[in-house]
Amino acid sequence: MRIDVVSIFPEYLAALDLSLIGKARREKLLDLNVHDLRDYTHDRHRTVDDTPYGGGAGMVMKPEPWGAALARIATESPVSNALGDKPILIVPSPAGAVFDQEMAYELAGAQHLAFACGRYEGIDERVLEFASEAFDVRPVSIGDYVLNGGEVAVLAMVEAIGRLIPGVIGNPESLVEESHSDGLLEYPVYTKPGTWEGREVPEVLLSGNHGKIARFRRNKQLERTATRRPDLIVQLDASTLNRHDRDTLWHNGFAIVEGRIVPKDELG
Ligand code: ADE
């Protein structure tokens, strides 16, 4: 996969040289290019912002450097526009669609992703219109809070997407059992020593009984999700739940009524 990131703080993206993503780059599974937006300016001060039309607080990113940077990336794209296919341009923004594991999986299947890191009050809106000629443009948020710029959001998204590219994670089995892969949070994990600070590892995990261990873990997933993320529980497909799952959910505050999962406290 090819990834291009445009930012006025390219040093921010240095973290992508580390750990699994850094290794994936060295192994050429990921061709990641970071561009300094100021390299696409032509004035002495390398200006990237100006005051907003219509007034208001703060500064807005000027369109010209963005246009030049994105046109260059589109030209170098391995995705053929001629075949009706476009690279994806992700514009991190608190006003975007919320990034989640499903979106990470979808984006991990793309051949070319570009990220446009805005700063200040944002990028001149015409840049997004212009870019949509060459890119599939997607404003994306990493959550309902405001960052100072898109760089941290890009670090999070590239890590979440990059680890799903085949070959990046040594043991792909671990992707199956992690949080959000089946709509539930992951179960708690333990390692040696068996007793630590007076606390025991749950006995069932030492039993060697794989059926019991699987049931214990599934219960923990359901309990944890019910307590921490009840919004995920009501989105589950009730028809995928067996008798034990339904029982665990019942004991954690949820009932199944006419095939739908509902919090018991919402029942009349
Ligand atoms: N830029 C500023 N805040 C952001 C957020 N929550 N997600 C993505 N990009 C952002």
Residues whose N, C-alpha, C, O or C-beta is under 5 A from the ligand:
A	BS01	ADE	P92 S93 P94 V140 S141 I142 G143 Y145 V146 L147 N148 G149 G150 A153
